Amino acid sequence: MLESLLNFLNTTGIARLLSERDWKPLVMYILVAVLVYFAIVRKFEPLLLLPIAIGMLLTNLLGANMFHLDFFIADEISFSQVLHHGGLLDLLYLGVKLGIYPCLIFIGIGAMTDFSPLISNPKSLLIGAGAQLGVFVAFAGALLSGVFTPQEASAIGIIGGADGPTAILVTKTLAPALLGAIAIAAYSYMALIPMIQPPFMRLLTTKKERQIKMTTLRQVSKTEKILFPIVVTFVVGLILPDAVTLIGCLMFGNLLNVCGVTDRLSKTAQNELMNIVTIFLGISVGATASADNFLRWETLMIIALGLVAFTISTCGGLLTAKIMNWLSGGKINPLIGSAGVSAVPMAARVAQMEGQKEDPSNFLLMHAMGPNVAGVIGSAVAAGVFLSWSF
Protein backbone atom coordinates (compact mmCIF):
# COMPACT_ATOMS: atom_id res chain seq x y z
CA MET A 1 0.00 0.00 0.00
CA LEU A 2 2.78 2.38 0.97
CA GLU A 3 4.69 1.53 -2.21
CA SER A 4 1.63 2.26 -4.34
CA LEU A 5 1.18 5.59 -2.60
CA LEU A 6 4.83 6.52 -3.19
CA ASN A 7 4.54 5.55 -6.86
CA PHE A 8 1.49 7.74 -7.18
CA LEU A 9 3.20 10.69 -5.50
CA ASN A 10 6.23 10.33 -7.77
CA THR A 11 4.04 10.59 -10.87
CA THR A 12 2.41 13.88 -9.85
CA GLY A 13 3.31 17.11 -11.56
CA ILE A 14 4.58 18.56 -8.28
CA ALA A 15 7.05 15.70 -7.81
CA ARG A 16 8.27 16.07 -11.40
CA LEU A 17 8.68 19.82 -10.95
CA LEU A 18 10.70 19.36 -7.75
CA SER A 19 12.81 16.49 -9.06
CA GLU A 20 13.76 18.19 -12.32
CA ARG A 21 14.45 21.54 -10.62
CA ASP A 22 13.64 23.36 -13.84
CA TRP A 23 12.48 26.97 -13.66
CA LYS A 24 11.21 27.08 -17.24
CA PRO A 25 7.72 25.61 -16.60
CA LEU A 26 7.18 28.18 -13.85
CA VAL A 27 7.97 31.00 -16.29
CA MET A 28 5.50 29.55 -18.78
CA TYR A 29 2.79 29.44 -16.10
CA ILE A 30 3.40 33.15 -15.48
CA LEU A 31 3.13 33.86 -19.21
CA VAL A 32 -0.12 31.91 -19.28
CA ALA A 33 -1.45 34.08 -16.45
CA VAL A 34 -0.44 37.23 -18.36
CA LEU A 35 -2.22 36.09 -21.53
CA VAL A 36 -5.34 35.14 -19.56
CA TYR A 37 -5.28 38.60 -17.94
CA PHE A 38 -5.01 40.35 -21.30
CA ALA A 39 -7.77 38.18 -22.75
CA ILE A 40 -10.31 38.37 -19.92
CA VAL A 41 -9.58 41.60 -18.07
CA ARG A 42 -8.22 43.80 -20.87
CA LYS A 43 -10.29 42.05 -23.56
CA PHE A 44 -7.39 41.99 -26.06
CA GLU A 45 -8.33 39.47 -28.80
CA PRO A 46 -9.95 37.17 -26.18
CA LEU A 47 -11.32 34.73 -28.77
CA LEU A 48 -7.77 33.72 -29.67
CA LEU A 49 -5.55 34.72 -26.76
CA LEU A 50 -7.56 32.65 -24.28
CA PRO A 51 -7.40 29.37 -26.28
CA ILE A 52 -3.70 30.01 -26.97
CA ALA A 53 -3.07 30.53 -23.24
CA ILE A 54 -4.87 27.30 -22.33
CA GLY A 55 -2.92 25.43 -25.02
CA MET A 56 0.30 26.77 -23.47
CA LEU A 57 -0.84 25.64 -20.03
CA LEU A 58 -1.74 22.12 -21.16
CA THR A 59 1.50 21.53 -23.04
CA ASN A 60 3.60 22.69 -20.06
CA LEU A 61 1.91 20.53 -17.43
CA LEU A 62 4.64 18.07 -16.53
CA GLY A 63 3.71 14.46 -17.19
CA ALA A 64 0.56 15.25 -19.16
CA ASN A 65 2.27 14.43 -22.50
CA MET A 66 -0.54 16.00 -24.51
CA PHE A 67 1.69 17.38 -27.27
CA HIS A 68 4.92 16.27 -28.94
CA LEU A 69 6.41 18.86 -31.30
CA ASP A 70 9.06 16.40 -32.50
CA PHE A 71 6.29 14.42 -34.24
CA PHE A 72 5.75 17.33 -36.62
CA ILE A 73 9.22 18.76 -37.27
CA ALA A 74 10.04 16.16 -39.94
CA ASP A 75 9.03 16.87 -43.52
CA GLU A 76 6.69 13.88 -43.53
CA ILE A 77 4.30 13.22 -40.66
CA SER A 78 4.11 9.71 -39.25
CA PHE A 79 0.34 9.47 -38.81
CA SER A 80 0.72 6.06 -37.20
CA GLN A 81 2.99 7.57 -34.53
CA VAL A 82 0.58 10.45 -33.89
CA LEU A 83 -2.46 8.19 -33.66
CA HIS A 84 -0.87 5.53 -31.43
CA HIS A 85 1.48 7.58 -29.26
CA GLY A 86 0.18 11.15 -29.49
CA GLY A 87 -1.96 13.05 -27.04
CA LEU A 88 -5.12 15.07 -27.64
CA LEU A 89 -3.25 18.18 -28.72
CA ASP A 90 -1.20 16.15 -31.20
CA LEU A 91 -4.44 15.16 -32.93
CA LEU A 92 -5.76 18.73 -32.94
CA TYR A 93 -2.43 20.03 -34.24
CA LEU A 94 -2.85 17.99 -37.42
CA GLY A 95 -5.26 20.69 -38.55
CA VAL A 96 -2.46 23.24 -38.29
CA LYS A 97 0.29 21.06 -39.76
CA LEU A 98 -1.87 20.14 -42.75
CA GLY A 99 -2.88 23.78 -43.27
CA ILE A 100 -6.59 23.14 -42.67
CA TYR A 101 -7.41 25.58 -39.84
CA PRO A 102 -5.95 28.78 -41.39
CA CYS A 103 -7.82 28.14 -44.65
CA LEU A 104 -11.13 27.53 -42.86
CA ILE A 105 -10.55 30.71 -40.84
CA PHE A 106 -10.10 32.60 -44.12
CA ILE A 107 -13.44 31.29 -45.37
CA GLY A 108 -15.05 32.74 -42.26
CA ILE A 109 -13.17 36.03 -42.60
CA GLY A 110 -14.25 36.30 -46.23
CA ALA A 111 -17.87 35.70 -45.27
CA MET A 112 -17.68 38.48 -42.66
CA THR A 113 -15.80 40.99 -44.82
CA ASP A 114 -17.39 43.69 -46.97
CA PHE A 115 -15.19 44.39 -49.99
CA SER A 116 -17.42 47.26 -51.18
CA PRO A 117 -15.05 50.02 -49.97
CA LEU A 118 -12.18 48.42 -51.90
CA ILE A 119 -14.29 47.90 -55.02
CA SER A 120 -15.53 51.48 -54.81
CA ASN A 121 -12.00 52.84 -54.40
CA PRO A 122 -9.50 50.43 -56.04
CA LYS A 123 -6.63 52.80 -55.24
CA SER A 124 -6.85 51.39 -51.72
CA LEU A 125 -4.91 48.39 -53.03
CA LEU A 126 -1.83 50.61 -53.23
CA ILE A 127 -2.12 51.41 -49.52
CA GLY A 128 -2.54 47.73 -48.70
CA ALA A 129 0.59 47.02 -50.71
CA GLY A 130 2.53 49.81 -49.02
CA ALA A 131 1.59 48.40 -45.63
CA GLN A 132 3.46 45.18 -46.45
CA LEU A 133 6.77 47.06 -46.25
CA GLY A 134 7.41 45.83 -42.71
CA VAL A 135 7.07 42.21 -43.84
CA PHE A 136 10.08 42.42 -46.12
CA VAL A 137 12.11 44.71 -43.83
CA ALA A 138 11.72 42.23 -40.94
CA PHE A 139 12.56 39.36 -43.30
CA ALA A 140 15.78 41.12 -44.30
CA GLY A 141 16.62 41.95 -40.67
CA ALA A 142 16.08 38.38 -39.51
CA LEU A 143 18.14 37.04 -42.39
CA LEU A 144 21.01 39.48 -41.87
CA SER A 145 21.13 38.68 -38.15
CA GLY A 146 22.67 35.32 -39.03
CA VAL A 147 20.56 33.64 -36.35
CA PHE A 148 17.69 32.52 -38.58
CA THR A 149 17.52 30.52 -41.79
CA PRO A 150 15.75 32.04 -44.83
CA GLN A 151 12.69 29.91 -44.06
CA GLU A 152 12.57 31.15 -40.46
CA ALA A 153 13.17 34.75 -41.59
CA SER A 154 10.18 34.47 -43.95
CA ALA A 155 7.93 33.26 -41.14
CA ILE A 156 9.09 36.08 -38.86
CA GLY A 157 8.58 38.73 -41.54
CA ILE A 158 4.96 37.79 -42.12
CA ILE A 159 4.14 39.02 -38.59
CA GLY A 160 4.22 42.51 -40.12
CA GLY A 161 1.07 41.70 -42.07
CA ALA A 162 -0.88 41.59 -38.77
CA ASP A 163 -2.68 38.50 -40.03
CA GLY A 164 -2.63 35.59 -37.60
CA PRO A 165 -3.90 32.78 -39.89
CA THR A 166 -1.46 33.78 -42.64
CA ALA A 167 1.43 33.85 -40.18
CA ILE A 168 0.44 30.39 -38.92
CA LEU A 169 0.17 28.93 -42.42
CA VAL A 170 3.59 30.25 -43.47
CA THR A 171 5.26 29.23 -40.21
CA LYS A 172 3.85 25.70 -40.11
CA THR A 173 5.22 25.20 -43.62
CA LEU A 174 8.62 26.90 -43.36
CA ALA A 175 9.55 26.94 -39.66
CA PRO A 176 7.24 24.77 -37.50
CA ALA A 177 9.54 24.96 -34.47
CA LEU A 178 8.89 28.72 -34.28
CA LEU A 179 5.11 28.48 -34.49
CA GLY A 180 4.38 29.21 -30.82
CA ALA A 181 6.54 32.34 -30.65
CA ILE A 182 5.39 33.72 -34.01
CA ALA A 183 1.69 33.06 -33.41
CA ILE A 184 1.75 34.64 -29.96
CA ALA A 185 3.68 37.66 -31.30
CA ALA A 186 1.31 38.08 -34.26
CA TYR A 187 -1.89 37.91 -32.22
CA SER A 188 -0.47 40.01 -29.39
CA TYR A 189 0.43 42.85 -31.75
CA MET A 190 -2.97 42.58 -33.42
CA ALA A 191 -4.58 42.94 -30.00
CA LEU A 192 -2.38 45.94 -29.15
CA ILE A 193 -3.17 47.90 -32.33
CA PRO A 194 -5.06 50.64 -30.39
CA MET A 195 -1.88 51.20 -28.34
CA ILE A 196 0.83 50.74 -30.99
CA GLN A 197 -0.53 52.59 -34.01
CA PRO A 198 -1.78 56.01 -32.73
CA PRO A 199 1.68 57.45 -31.81
CA PHE A 200 2.98 56.72 -35.34
CA MET A 201 -0.23 58.05 -36.88
CA ARG A 202 0.24 61.37 -35.09
CA LEU A 203 3.98 61.44 -35.78
CA LEU A 204 3.68 61.00 -39.54
CA THR A 205 0.65 63.22 -40.20
CA THR A 206 -0.10 66.89 -39.60
CA LYS A 207 -3.18 68.22 -37.84
CA LYS A 208 -4.42 69.59 -41.15
CA GLU A 209 -4.04 66.18 -42.80
CA ARG A 210 -5.87 64.43 -39.98
CA GLN A 211 -8.82 66.81 -40.45
CA ILE A 212 -9.31 66.03 -44.15
CA LYS A 213 -12.86 64.91 -44.93
CA MET A 214 -13.17 62.41 -47.74
CA THR A 215 -16.07 62.28 -50.18
CA THR A 216 -18.70 59.57 -49.84
CA LEU A 217 -17.85 56.34 -51.60
CA ARG A 218 -20.00 55.37 -54.58
CA GLN A 219 -22.55 52.59 -54.33
CA VAL A 220 -21.30 49.19 -55.45
CA SER A 221 -23.64 47.02 -57.50
CA LYS A 222 -24.43 43.41 -56.64
CA THR A 223 -22.86 42.31 -59.93
CA GLU A 224 -19.57 43.96 -58.96
CA LYS A 225 -19.65 42.29 -55.54
CA ILE A 226 -20.15 38.87 -57.13
CA LEU A 227 -17.53 39.33 -59.84
CA PHE A 228 -14.86 40.71 -57.49
CA PRO A 229 -14.01 37.49 -55.56
CA ILE A 230 -14.08 35.41 -58.75
CA VAL A 231 -11.83 37.80 -60.68
CA VAL A 232 -9.38 38.25 -57.78
CA THR A 233 -9.00 34.49 -57.35
CA PHE A 234 -8.45 34.02 -61.08
CA VAL A 235 -5.91 36.84 -61.40
CA VAL A 236 -3.93 35.85 -58.29
CA GLY A 237 -3.95 32.24 -59.47
CA LEU A 238 -2.41 33.27 -62.78
CA ILE A 239 0.27 35.46 -61.22
CA LEU A 240 1.08 33.76 -57.91
CA PRO A 241 -0.37 30.25 -57.56
CA ASP A 242 1.16 29.75 -54.10
CA ALA A 243 -1.15 32.47 -52.74
CA VAL A 244 -4.33 30.85 -54.07
CA THR A 245 -4.76 28.64 -50.99
CA LEU A 246 -5.49 31.65 -48.80
CA ILE A 247 -6.92 34.03 -51.41
CA GLY A 248 -9.20 31.34 -52.81
CA CYS A 249 -10.65 30.53 -49.37
CA LEU A 250 -11.04 34.23 -48.53
CA MET A 251 -12.85 34.96 -51.77
CA PHE A 252 -15.00 31.83 -51.55
CA GLY A 253 -16.23 32.93 -48.13
CA ASN A 254 -17.00 36.40 -49.49
CA LEU A 255 -18.85 34.95 -52.50
CA LEU A 256 -21.07 32.95 -50.12
CA ASN A 257 -22.01 36.24 -48.48
CA VAL A 258 -22.64 38.43 -51.52
CA CYS A 259 -24.22 36.04 -54.02
CA GLY A 260 -27.58 36.12 -52.19
CA VAL A 261 -28.44 32.44 -52.58
CA THR A 262 -26.27 30.83 -49.88
CA ASP A 263 -27.29 32.71 -46.74
CA ARG A 264 -27.26 29.55 -44.62
CA LEU A 265 -23.71 28.68 -45.68
CA SER A 266 -22.57 32.26 -45.17
CA LYS A 267 -24.00 32.41 -41.65
CA THR A 268 -22.46 29.02 -40.82
CA ALA A 269 -19.04 30.19 -42.05
CA GLN A 270 -19.34 33.41 -40.02
CA ASN A 271 -20.50 31.75 -36.81
CA GLU A 272 -20.35 27.98 -36.19
CA LEU A 273 -17.41 27.20 -38.49
CA MET A 274 -15.42 30.26 -37.41
CA ASN A 275 -15.98 29.60 -33.71
CA ILE A 276 -15.14 25.88 -33.81
CA VAL A 277 -11.99 26.35 -35.89
CA THR A 278 -10.87 29.29 -33.73
CA ILE A 279 -10.97 27.05 -30.65
CA PHE A 280 -9.01 24.26 -32.33
CA LEU A 281 -6.51 26.66 -33.91
CA GLY A 282 -5.85 28.62 -30.74
CA ILE A 283 -5.39 25.68 -28.40
CA SER A 284 -3.18 23.71 -30.82
CA VAL A 285 -1.00 26.74 -31.64
CA GLY A 286 -0.58 27.46 -27.94
CA ALA A 287 0.52 23.85 -27.47
CA THR A 288 3.65 24.52 -29.55
CA ALA A 289 4.89 26.97 -26.90
CA SER A 290 6.52 24.40 -24.64
CA ALA A 291 9.05 25.71 -22.14
CA ASP A 292 12.09 24.24 -23.87
CA ASN A 293 10.99 25.44 -27.29
CA PHE A 294 9.71 28.88 -26.27
CA LEU A 295 12.17 30.14 -23.65
CA ARG A 296 15.12 30.86 -25.92
CA TRP A 297 16.95 33.99 -27.03
CA GLU A 298 15.52 33.43 -30.50
CA THR A 299 12.03 33.97 -29.09
CA LEU A 300 12.96 37.42 -27.79
CA MET A 301 14.43 38.25 -31.20
CA ILE A 302 11.24 37.07 -32.89
CA ILE A 303 9.10 39.28 -30.63
CA ALA A 304 11.39 42.28 -31.28
CA LEU A 305 11.51 41.72 -35.03
CA GLY A 306 7.75 41.22 -35.09
CA LEU A 307 7.25 44.60 -33.42
CA VAL A 308 9.61 46.20 -35.95
CA ALA A 309 7.69 44.54 -38.79
CA PHE A 310 4.34 45.73 -37.46
CA THR A 311 5.41 49.33 -36.86
CA ILE A 312 7.12 49.63 -40.25
CA SER A 313 4.04 48.20 -41.95
CA THR A 314 1.93 50.84 -40.19
CA CYS A 315 4.35 53.57 -41.27
CA GLY A 316 4.49 52.17 -44.81
CA GLY A 317 0.72 52.43 -45.11
CA LEU A 318 0.68 55.96 -43.67
CA LEU A 319 3.43 57.19 -45.99
CA THR A 320 1.73 55.61 -49.03
CA ALA A 321 -1.51 57.39 -48.11
CA LYS A 322 0.40 60.68 -47.67
CA ILE A 323 1.86 60.35 -51.16
CA MET A 324 -1.59 59.57 -52.57
CA ASN A 325 -2.99 62.58 -50.71
CA TRP A 326 -0.35 64.81 -52.30
CA LEU A 327 -1.01 63.40 -55.78
CA SER A 328 -4.78 63.83 -55.35
CA GLY A 329 -4.49 67.46 -54.30
CA GLY A 330 -5.38 66.88 -50.66
CA LYS A 331 -8.41 64.61 -51.04
CA ILE A 332 -7.16 61.58 -49.07
CA ASN A 333 -6.81 61.55 -45.28
CA PRO A 334 -3.45 59.85 -44.58
CA LEU A 335 -4.85 58.29 -41.39
CA ILE A 336 -6.54 55.59 -43.46
CA GLY A 337 -3.05 54.37 -44.42
CA SER A 338 -2.57 52.84 -40.97
CA ALA A 339 -5.47 50.50 -41.77
CA GLY A 340 -3.38 48.92 -44.53
CA VAL A 341 -2.37 46.19 -42.11
CA SER A 342 -4.82 43.32 -42.30
CA ALA A 343 -6.24 43.35 -38.78
CA VAL A 344 -9.90 43.64 -39.83
CA PRO A 345 -11.74 45.73 -38.67
CA MET A 346 -9.70 46.91 -35.68
CA ALA A 347 -7.16 48.91 -37.69
CA ALA A 348 -9.97 50.72 -39.54
CA ARG A 349 -11.62 51.59 -36.23
CA VAL A 350 -8.38 53.06 -34.91
CA ALA A 351 -8.15 55.28 -38.01
CA GLN A 352 -11.74 56.37 -37.41
CA MET A 353 -11.08 57.20 -33.75
CA GLU A 354 -7.92 59.20 -34.50
CA GLY A 355 -9.75 61.18 -37.16
CA GLN A 356 -12.61 62.02 -34.82
CA LYS A 357 -10.19 63.25 -32.18
CA GLU A 358 -9.30 66.09 -34.57
CA ASP A 359 -12.82 66.57 -35.94
CA PRO A 360 -15.79 64.77 -34.33
CA SER A 361 -17.81 65.19 -37.54
CA ASN A 362 -15.25 63.30 -39.64
CA PHE A 363 -16.16 59.71 -40.53
CA LEU A 364 -13.30 57.68 -41.97
CA LEU A 365 -14.40 54.15 -41.13
CA MET A 366 -15.66 53.08 -44.57
CA HIS A 367 -12.73 54.80 -46.29
CA ALA A 368 -10.33 52.97 -43.96
CA MET A 369 -12.01 49.63 -44.63
CA GLY A 370 -10.75 49.78 -48.23
CA PRO A 371 -7.05 49.66 -47.25
CA ASN A 372 -7.94 47.28 -44.41
CA VAL A 373 -9.35 44.55 -46.64
CA ALA A 374 -6.64 45.32 -49.20
CA GLY A 375 -4.16 44.49 -46.43
CA VAL A 376 -5.76 41.06 -46.03
CA ILE A 377 -5.16 40.41 -49.72
CA GLY A 378 -1.67 41.94 -49.51
CA SER A 379 -0.55 39.77 -46.60
CA ALA A 380 -1.82 36.63 -48.36
CA VAL A 381 0.08 37.63 -51.49
CA ALA A 382 3.24 38.30 -49.43
CA ALA A 383 2.82 34.84 -47.89
CA GLY A 384 2.52 33.38 -51.38
CA VAL A 385 5.75 35.11 -52.38
CA PHE A 386 7.64 33.55 -49.45
CA LEU A 387 6.14 30.12 -50.08
CA SER A 388 7.06 30.30 -53.77
CA TRP A 389 10.73 31.06 -53.13
CA SER A 390 13.03 28.09 -53.36
CA PHE A 391 15.49 28.37 -50.46
C-alpha positions in Angstrom: 0.0 0.0 0.0 2.8 2.4 1.0 4.7 1.5 -2.2 1.6 2.3 -4.3 1.2 5.6 -2.6 4.8 6.5 -3.2 4.5 5.6 -6.9 1.5 7.7 -7.2 3.2 10.7 -5.5 6.2 10.3 -7.8 4.0 10.6 -10.9 2.4 13.9 -9.8 3.3 17.1 -11.6 4.6 18.6 -8.3 7.0 15.7 -7.8 8.3 16.1 -11.4 8.7 19.8 -11.0 10.7 19.4 -7.7 12.8 16.5 -9.1 13.8 18.2 -12.3 14.5 21.5 -10.6 13.6 23.4 -13.8 12.5 27.0 -13.7 11.2 27.1 -17.2 7.7 25.6 -16.6 7.2 28.2 -13.8 8.0 31.0 -16.3 5.5 29.6 -18.8 2.8 29.4 -16.1 3.4 33.1 -15.5 3.1 33.9 -19.2 -0.1 31.9 -19.3 -1.4 34.1 -16.5 -0.4 37.2 -18.4 -2.2 36.1 -21.5 -5.3 35.1 -19.6 -5.3 38.6 -17.9 -5.0 40.3 -21.3 -7.8 38.2 -22.8 -10.3 38.4 -19.9 -9.6 41.6 -18.1 -8.2 43.8 -20.9 -10.3 42.1 -23.6 -7.4 42.0 -26.1 -8.3 39.5 -28.8 -9.9 37.2 -26.2 -11.3 34.7 -28.8 -7.8 33.7 -29.7 -5.6 34.7 -26.8 -7.6 32.7 -24.3 -7.4 29.4 -26.3 -3.7 30.0 -27.0 -3.1 30.5 -23.2 -4.9 27.3 -22.3 -2.9 25.4 -25.0 0.3 26.8 -23.5 -0.8 25.6 -20.0 -1.7 22.1 -21.2 1.5 21.5 -23.0 3.6 22.7 -20.1 1.9 20.5 -17.4 4.6 18.1 -16.5 3.7 14.5 -17.2 0.6 15.2 -19.2 2.3 14.4 -22.5 -0.5 16.0 -24.5 1.7 17.4 -27.3 4.9 16.3 -28.9 6.4 18.9 -31.3 9.1 16.4 -32.5 6.3 14.4 -34.2 5.8 17.3 -36.6 9.2 18.8 -37.3 10.0 16.2 -39.9 9.0 16.9 -43.5 6.7 13.9 -43.5 4.3 13.2 -40.7 4.1 9.7 -39.2 0.3 9.5 -38.8 0.7 6.1 -37.2 3.0 7.6 -34.5 0.6 10.5 -33.9 -2.5 8.2 -33.7 -0.9 5.5 -31.4 1.5 7.6 -29.3 0.2 11.1 -29.5 -2.0 13.1 -27.0 -5.1 15.1 -27.6 -3.3 18.2 -28.7 -1.2 16.2 -31.2 -4.4 15.2 -32.9 -5.8 18.7 -32.9 -2.4 20.0 -34.2 -2.8 18.0 -37.4 -5.3 20.7 -38.6 -2.5 23.2 -38.3 0.3 21.1 -39.8 -1.9 20.1 -42.7 -2.9 23.8 -43.3 -6.6 23.1 -42.7 -7.4 25.6 -39.8 -5.9 28.8 -41.4 -7.8 28.1 -44.7 -11.1 27.5 -42.9 -10.5 30.7 -40.8 -10.1 32.6 -44.1 -13.4 31.3 -45.4 -15.0 32.7 -42.3 -13.2 36.0 -42.6 -14.2 36.3 -46.2 -17.9 35.7 -45.3 -17.7 38.5 -42.7 -15.8 41.0 -44.8 -17.4 43.7 -47.0 -15.2 44.4 -50.0 -17.4 47.3 -51.2 -15.0 50.0 -50.0 -12.2 48.4 -51.9 -14.3 47.9 -55.0 -15.5 51.5 -54.8 -12.0 52.8 -54.4 -9.5 50.4 -56.0 -6.6 52.8 -55.2 -6.8 51.4 -51.7 -4.9 48.4 -53.0 -1.8 50.6 -53.2 -2.1 51.4 -49.5 -2.5 47.7 -48.7 0.6 47.0 -50.7 2.5 49.8 -49.0 1.6 48.4 -45.6 3.5 45.2 -46.5 6.8 47.1 -46.3 7.4 45.8 -42.7 7.1 42.2 -43.8 10.1 42.4 -46.1 12.1 44.7 -43.8 11.7 42.2 -40.9 12.6 39.4 -43.3 15.8 41.1 -44.3 16.6 42.0 -40.7 16.1 38.4 -39.5 18.1 37.0 -42.4 21.0 39.5 -41.9 21.1 38.7 -38.2 22.7 35.3 -39.0 20.6 33.6 -36.4 17.7 32.5 -38.6 17.5 30.5 -41.8 15.7 32.0 -44.8 12.7 29.9 -44.1 12.6 31.1 -40.5 13.2 34.7 -41.6 10.2 34.5 -43.9 7.9 33.3 -41.1 9.1 36.1 -38.9 8.6 38.7 -41.5 5.0 37.8 -42.1 4.1 39.0 -38.6 4.2 42.5 -40.1 1.1 41.7 -42.1 -0.9 41.6 -38.8 -2.7 38.5 -40.0 -2.6 35.6 -37.6 -3.9 32.8 -39.9 -1.5 33.8 -42.6 1.4 33.8 -40.2 0.4 30.4 -38.9 0.2 28.9 -42.4 3.6 30.3 -43.5 5.3 29.2 -40.2 3.8 25.7 -40.1 5.2 25.2 -43.6 8.6 26.9 -43.4 9.5 26.9 -39.7 7.2 24.8 -37.5 9.5 25.0 -34.5 8.9 28.7 -34.3 5.1 28.5 -34.5 4.4 29.2 -30.8 6.5 32.3 -30.7 5.4 33.7 -34.0 1.7 33.1 -33.4 1.7 34.6 -30.0 3.7 37.7 -31.3 1.3 38.1 -34.3 -1.9 37.9 -32.2 -0.5 40.0 -29.4 0.4 42.9 -31.8 -3.0 42.6 -33.4 -4.6 42.9 -30.0 -2.4 45.9 -29.2 -3.2 47.9 -32.3 -5.1 50.6 -30.4 -1.9 51.2 -28.3 0.8 50.7 -31.0 -0.5 52.6 -34.0 -1.8 56.0 -32.7 1.7 57.4 -31.8 3.0 56.7 -35.3 -0.2 58.1 -36.9 0.2 61.4 -35.1 4.0 61.4 -35.8 3.7 61.0 -39.5 0.7 63.2 -40.2 -0.1 66.9 -39.6 -3.2 68.2 -37.8 -4.4 69.6 -41.1 -4.0 66.2 -42.8 -5.9 64.4 -40.0 -8.8 66.8 -40.4 -9.3 66.0 -44.1 -12.9 64.9 -44.9 -13.2 62.4 -47.7 -16.1 62.3 -50.2 -18.7 59.6 -49.8 -17.9 56.3 -51.6 -20.0 55.4 -54.6 -22.5 52.6 -54.3 -21.3 49.2 -55.5 -23.6 47.0 -57.5 -24.4 43.4 -56.6 -22.9 42.3 -59.9 -19.6 44.0 -59.0 -19.6 42.3 -55.5 -20.2 38.9 -57.1 -17.5 39.3 -59.8 -14.9 40.7 -57.5 -14.0 37.5 -55.6 -14.1 35.4 -58.7 -11.8 37.8 -60.7 -9.4 38.2 -57.8 -9.0 34.5 -57.3 -8.5 34.0 -61.1 -5.9 36.8 -61.4 -3.9 35.9 -58.3 -3.9 32.2 -59.5 -2.4 33.3 -62.8 0.3 35.5 -61.2 1.1 33.8 -57.9 -0.4 30.2 -57.6 1.2 29.8 -54.1 -1.2 32.5 -52.7 -4.3 30.8 -54.1 -4.8 28.6 -51.0 -5.5 31.7 -48.8 -6.9 34.0 -51.4 -9.2 31.3 -52.8 -10.6 30.5 -49.4 -11.0 34.2 -48.5 -12.9 35.0 -51.8 -15.0 31.8 -51.5 -16.2 32.9 -48.1 -17.0 36.4 -49.5 -18.9 35.0 -52.5 -21.1 33.0 -50.1 -22.0 36.2 -48.5 -22.6 38.4 -51.5 -24.2 36.0 -54.0 -27.6 36.1 -52.2 -28.4 32.4 -52.6 -26.3 30.8 -49.9 -27.3 32.7 -46.7 -27.3 29.6 -44.6 -23.7 28.7 -45.7 -22.6 32.3 -45.2 -24.0 32.4 -41.6 -22.5 29.0 -40.8 -19.0 30.2 -42.0 -19.3 33.4 -40.0 -20.5 31.7 -36.8 -20.3 28.0 -36.2 -17.4 27.2 -38.5 -15.4 30.3 -37.4 -16.0 29.6 -33.7 -15.1 25.9 -33.8 -12.0 26.4 -35.9 -10.9 29.3 -33.7 -11.0 27.0 -30.6 -9.0 24.3 -32.3 -6.5 26.7 -33.9 -5.9 28.6 -30.7 -5.4 25.7 -28.4 -3.2 23.7 -30.8 -1.0 26.7 -31.6 -0.6 27.5 -27.9 0.5 23.9 -27.5 3.6 24.5 -29.5 4.9 27.0 -26.9 6.5 24.4 -24.6 9.1 25.7 -22.1 12.1 24.2 -23.9 11.0 25.4 -27.3 9.7 28.9 -26.3 12.2 30.1 -23.6 15.1 30.9 -25.9 17.0 34.0 -27.0 15.5 33.4 -30.5 12.0 34.0 -29.1 13.0 37.4 -27.8 14.4 38.2 -31.2 11.2 37.1 -32.9 9.1 39.3 -30.6 11.4 42.3 -31.3 11.5 41.7 -35.0 7.7 41.2 -35.1 7.2 44.6 -33.4 9.6 46.2 -35.9 7.7 44.5 -38.8 4.3 45.7 -37.5 5.4 49.3 -36.9 7.1 49.6 -40.3 4.0 48.2 -42.0 1.9 50.8 -40.2 4.4 53.6 -41.3 4.5 52.2 -44.8 0.7 52.4 -45.1 0.7 56.0 -43.7 3.4 57.2 -46.0 1.7 55.6 -49.0 -1.5 57.4 -48.1 0.4 60.7 -47.7 1.9 60.4 -51.2 -1.6 59.6 -52.6 -3.0 62.6 -50.7 -0.4 64.8 -52.3 -1.0 63.4 -55.8 -4.8 63.8 -55.3 -4.5 67.5 -54.3 -5.4 66.9 -50.7 -8.4 64.6 -51.0 -7.2 61.6 -49.1 -6.8 61.5 -45.3 -3.4 59.8 -44.6 -4.8 58.3 -41.4 -6.5 55.6 -43.5 -3.0 54.4 -44.4 -2.6 52.8 -41.0 -5.5 50.5 -41.8 -3.4 48.9 -44.5 -2.4 46.2 -42.1 -4.8 43.3 -42.3 -6.2 43.4 -38.8 -9.9 43.6 -39.8 -11.7 45.7 -38.7 -9.7 46.9 -35.7 -7.2 48.9 -37.7 -10.0 50.7 -39.5 -11.6 51.6 -36.2 -8.4 53.1 -34.9 -8.2 55.3 -38.0 -11.7 56.4 -37.4 -11.1 57.2 -33.7 -7.9 59.2 -34.5 -9.7 61.2 -37.2 -12.6 62.0 -34.8 -10.2 63.3 -32.2 -9.3 66.1 -34.6 -12.8 66.6 -35.9 -15.8 64.8 -34.3 -17.8 65.2 -37.5 -15.2 63.3 -39.6 -16.2 59.7 -40.5 -13.3 57.7 -42.0 -14.4 54.1 -41.1 -15.7 53.1 -44.6 -12.7 54.8 -46.3 -10.3 53.0 -44.0 -12.0 49.6 -44.6 -10.7 49.8 -48.2 -7.0 49.7 -47.3 -7.9 47.3 -44.4 -9.4 44.6 -46.6 -6.6 45.3 -49.2 -4.2 44.5 -46.4 -5.8 41.1 -46.0 -5.2 40.4 -49.7 -1.7 41.9 -49.5 -0.5 39.8 -46.6 -1.8 36.6 -48.4 0.1 37.6 -51.5 3.2 38.3 -49.4 2.8 34.8 -47.9 2.5 33.4 -51.4 5.8 35.1 -52.4 7.6 33.5 -49.5 6.1 30.1 -50.1 7.1 30.3 -53.8 10.7 31.1 -53.1 13.0 28.1 -53.4 15.5 28.4 -50.5 
